[in-house]
Amino acid sequence: MKWLRTIATETFGLFVDDGAFAVAILAWLIVAGVVLPHVGTTAAVKGPILFAGLAVILIESATRRARK
């Protein structure tokens, strides 16, 4: 059964290199999906807000990785 765990870990590692990065993206998408529809702005503003949040997460992850 240890081999099964190894396979699962390696497969997960193929798709997710940084778990905190993946969790932050999922959390932002959930927050944006719940909050942005209730904000009284147009779709032309909601798209850049979504992009800005993802860009901030990417920059934070890259700087964190560069410090290691």
C-alpha positions as CSV (number, residue, x, y, z in Angstrom):
1,M,0.0,0.0,0.0
2,K,3.0,2.3,0.4
3,W,3.4,2.2,-3.4
4,L,-0.1,3.5,-3.8
5,R,0.6,6.5,-1.6
6,T,3.8,7.2,-3.5
7,I,1.9,7.2,-6.8
8,A,-0.7,9.5,-5.5
9,T,1.9,11.9,-4.1
10,E,3.9,11.9,-7.3
11,T,0.7,12.5,-9.4
12,F,-0.4,15.4,-7.2
13,G,3.1,16.8,-7.4
14,L,2.9,16.8,-11.2
15,F,0.0,19.3,-11.1
16,V,0.6,21.2,-7.9
17,D,4.1,22.4,-7.2
18,D,3.3,24.8,-4.4
19,G,0.3,23.9,-2.3
20,A,-0.1,27.3,-0.7
21,F,-0.1,28.9,-4.1
22,A,-2.9,26.6,-5.3
23,V,-4.9,27.1,-2.1
24,A,-4.6,30.9,-2.4
25,I,-5.8,30.8,-6.0
26,L,-8.8,28.6,-5.1
27,A,-9.6,30.9,-2.2
28,W,-9.5,34.0,-4.3
29,L,-11.7,32.4,-7.0
30,I,-14.2,31.4,-4.4
31,V,-14.2,34.9,-2.8
32,A,-14.4,36.6,-6.2
33,G,-17.2,34.3,-7.2
34,V,-19.2,35.0,-4.1
35,V,-18.5,38.7,-3.7
36,L,-18.1,40.1,-7.2
37,P,-21.7,39.3,-8.4
38,H,-23.1,41.4,-5.5
39,V,-20.8,44.4,-6.2
40,G,-22.6,47.1,-8.1
41,T,-20.0,47.3,-10.9
42,T,-19.9,46.3,-14.6
43,A,-18.3,43.3,-16.0
44,A,-15.6,45.5,-17.4
45,V,-14.5,46.3,-13.8
46,K,-15.0,42.8,-12.4
47,G,-12.5,41.2,-14.8
48,P,-9.6,43.5,-13.9
49,I,-10.4,42.9,-10.2
50,L,-10.2,39.2,-10.7
51,F,-7.0,39.6,-12.6
52,A,-5.4,41.9,-10.0
53,G,-6.1,39.4,-7.2
54,L,-4.5,36.6,-9.2
55,A,-1.5,38.8,-10.1
56,V,-1.0,39.7,-6.4
57,I,-1.1,36.0,-5.5
58,L,1.4,35.2,-8.3
59,I,3.8,38.0,-7.2
60,E,3.7,37.0,-3.6
61,S,4.4,33.4,-4.5
62,A,7.3,34.3,-6.7
63,T,8.9,36.5,-4.1
64,R,8.4,33.9,-1.4
65,R,10.0,31.3,-3.7
66,A,12.9,33.6,-4.6
67,R,13.8,34.1,-0.9
68,K,14.3,30.3,-0.5
